[in-house]
């Protein structure tokens, strides 16, 4: 993946999140997505913080958008790997966040691991 491809994916992902467009957000993910976030334990009642599959992820994202109506990502840095991106930003409750996402050949996210700082 080129740096420009990574930037395009990340910018579109951020834009869709900031618009709270659930349908557009969901389009970024593969059907077999493996998603891990500390917020999954809280909002989706999955103590291990992990969700499998696009249907479960969509349900979780709908709860997240409802729970955090003011959610907005402010990008601080986008880091490019071979087949992955790390998006470093301000996020929920003004926490710093780093989301590591793996992209498949179709440009869809297959693995996503979210990391957050303590509340500010």
C-alpha positions as CSV (number, residue, x, y, z in Angstrom):
1,X,0.0,0.0,0.0
2,X,1.3,3.4,-0.9
3,X,1.4,6.3,1.5
4,X,-1.3,8.1,-0.7
5,X,-3.5,5.0,-0.6
6,X,-3.2,4.8,3.1
7,X,-4.0,8.5,3.5
8,X,-7.1,8.2,1.2
9,X,-8.4,5.3,3.2
10,X,-7.8,7.0,6.6
11,X,-9.3,10.3,5.5
12,X,-12.4,8.7,4.1
13,X,-12.8,6.6,7.3
14,X,-12.4,9.7,9.5
15,X,-14.9,11.7,7.4
16,X,-17.5,9.0,7.6
17,X,-17.1,8.7,11.4
18,X,-17.2,12.5,11.9
19,X,-20.5,12.6,9.8
20,X,-21.9,9.8,12.0
21,X,-22.8,8.0,8.8
22,X,-23.3,4.4,10.0
23,X,-23.8,3.0,6.5
24,X,-20.7,4.6,5.1
25,X,-18.7,3.6,8.2
26,X,-19.7,0.0,7.8
27,X,-18.6,-0.1,4.1
28,X,-15.0,0.2,5.2
29,X,-15.0,-3.2,6.9
30,X,-14.8,-6.8,5.5
31,X,-17.5,-9.3,6.3
32,X,-15.0,-11.2,8.5
33,X,-13.7,-8.2,10.4
34,X,-11.9,-8.9,13.7
35,X,-12.4,-5.8,15.9
36,X,-11.0,-5.2,19.4
37,X,-11.6,-2.1,21.5
38,X,-11.8,-1.3,25.2
39,X,-15.2,0.3,24.5
40,X,-16.6,-3.0,23.3
41,X,-16.6,-4.4,26.8
42,X,-18.5,-1.4,28.0
43,X,-21.1,-0.9,25.2
44,X,-21.5,-4.4,23.7
45,X,-21.1,-6.4,26.9
46,X,-18.2,-8.4,25.5
47,X,-15.7,-8.6,28.4
48,X,-12.8,-9.5,26.1
49,X,-13.4,-6.4,24.0
50,X,-13.5,-8.4,20.8
51,X,-16.2,-8.6,18.0
52,X,-16.2,-10.9,15.0
53,X,-18.1,-10.1,11.8
54,X,-19.6,-7.1,10.2
55,X,-23.1,-7.6,11.6
56,X,-21.9,-7.5,15.2
57,X,-19.6,-4.6,14.4
58,X,-22.5,-2.6,12.8
59,X,-24.6,-3.2,15.9
60,X,-21.8,-2.0,18.1
61,X,-21.1,1.1,16.1
62,X,-24.8,2.0,16.2
63,X,-24.6,1.8,20.0
64,X,-21.4,3.8,20.1
65,X,-22.8,6.6,17.9
66,X,-25.9,6.8,20.2
67,X,-23.8,6.7,23.4
68,X,-21.4,9.4,22.1
69,X,-23.4,11.8,20.0
70,X,-20.6,14.4,20.0
71,X,-18.0,11.9,18.8
72,X,-15.5,13.5,16.5
73,X,-12.0,12.3,15.5
74,X,-9.3,14.9,15.2
75,X,-6.4,13.3,13.2
76,X,-2.9,13.9,14.7
77,X,-1.0,11.5,12.5
78,X,-1.5,8.7,10.0
79,X,1.2,6.0,9.9
80,X,1.5,3.6,6.9
81,X,2.6,0.0,7.0
82,X,2.8,-2.7,4.3
83,X,-0.8,-3.7,4.6
84,X,-1.9,-1.6,7.5
85,X,-2.5,1.9,8.8
86,X,-2.3,3.4,12.3
87,X,-4.6,6.4,12.8
88,X,-3.5,8.5,15.8
89,X,-6.1,11.0,16.9
90,X,-8.2,12.7,19.5
91,X,-11.3,10.7,20.0
92,X,-14.1,9.9,22.5
93,X,-14.1,12.1,25.6
94,X,-11.1,13.9,24.2
95,X,-8.9,10.8,24.7
96,X,-5.9,10.1,22.6
97,X,-6.5,7.1,20.4
98,X,-4.5,4.9,18.1
99,X,-6.4,2.6,15.8
100,X,-4.3,0.0,14.0
101,X,-6.1,-1.4,10.9
102,X,-5.1,-4.1,8.5
103,X,-6.3,-3.7,4.9
104,X,-7.0,-6.5,2.5
105,X,-6.5,-6.5,-1.3
106,X,-10.0,-5.0,-1.8
107,X,-9.2,-2.1,0.4
108,X,-11.4,-3.2,3.3
109,X,-10.5,-3.4,7.0
110,X,-10.0,-7.0,8.1
111,X,-8.5,-6.4,11.6
112,X,-8.9,-3.3,13.8
113,X,-7.4,-2.8,17.2
114,X,-8.3,0.4,19.0
115,X,-6.1,1.8,21.8
116,X,-7.0,4.7,24.1
117,X,-5.4,6.9,26.7
118,X,-7.0,7.5,30.1
119,X,-9.7,10.1,30.1
120,X,-8.3,13.7,30.1
